[in-house]
Amino acid sequence: MRKALIPAFLLVVAAIVLGSTLFREQLAQAASPFSNVIVGNTSTNPVPVQQQGTASVNVTNSSIPVTVQNTAPTEEPYDVGISCSLSLSTDCSSDTKVPAGKRLVIQTISGEGTTDPGLTITDFRLDTQTGGADSADDLLGTKVETDTVESQSVADARAVTIYADPGTSLSFFAQASGESTSNTSPIASLFISGYLVPAS
């Protein structure tokens, strides 16, 4: 029995000697605790985090400035008809004012008139002011209907972009050609359509 213990004892001594010399570094690394752990998570598999206890939050700004972006001005529909009488004359004029504090954007103008059969309203003109400068826009009129008593002249509606400053005049002028053949009360009208915006 003693003989069987001697080889076992020699084997243990040899293992201790080899372990302490040849495999010393591998055993030391295996025995040391992990010092750094790297967790790789993606946005589809995040690391769950939960607040422990009560969190204290302090806001140091007493006021936060708010910047207002440019917004489209409020549009107010605008439609007006301006008329003048061609009685005893081949031209006439009339006007109306753009409301104070509002800028007018004209989008459509058209004209029509009723005269005696001998006259045709050939010109419907709108005068406006923008930035102190005068502007004139003409519509050519044509006779579209006539009988023994009266005649109709029109200027077809035209899409435009015309600006008129606050408080300025919208002046309408009408011009007729031909000779009056009766005592009717000829009248010419200009129709304006667009919108008002607050003047800046």
Secondary structure by P-SEA (a helix, b strand, c coil): caaaaaaaaaaaaaaaaaaaccaaaaaaaaaccccbbbbbbccccccbbbbccbbbbbbcccbbbbbbcccccbbbbbbbbbbbbccccccccccccccccbbbbbccccccccccccccccbbbbbbccccbbbbbbbbbbbccccccbbbbbbcbbbbbbbbcccccbbbbbbbbcccccccbbbbbbbbbbcccccc
